[in-house]
């Protein structure tokens, strides 16, 4: 899964189910700003939560969605500068492949 909005990116590997995931060098998060790219690694970590549910639409139907929160500390490997991403939220239509 890769989630992107306003420069924040999350990449998870393996089977993904509802729950809480550690963001590190395996399941990564990154933020690009200009020429700088901040990412999680084995030292700079974060947390991602995932929750699936059905959303009732205005026409009476339902739409599968996935939503959650994320936060992480990222480092730019070129400069050593760090950033904190706090209170990240997402709401997406769930698509199964």
Secondary structure, DSSP 8 states (H G I E B T S, - for coil): -EEEETTEEEE--S---SEEEEESSSSEEEEEETTEEEE--SSS-EEEEEEEEEEE-TTS-EEEEEEEEEEEEEEETTT--EEEEEEEEEEEE----
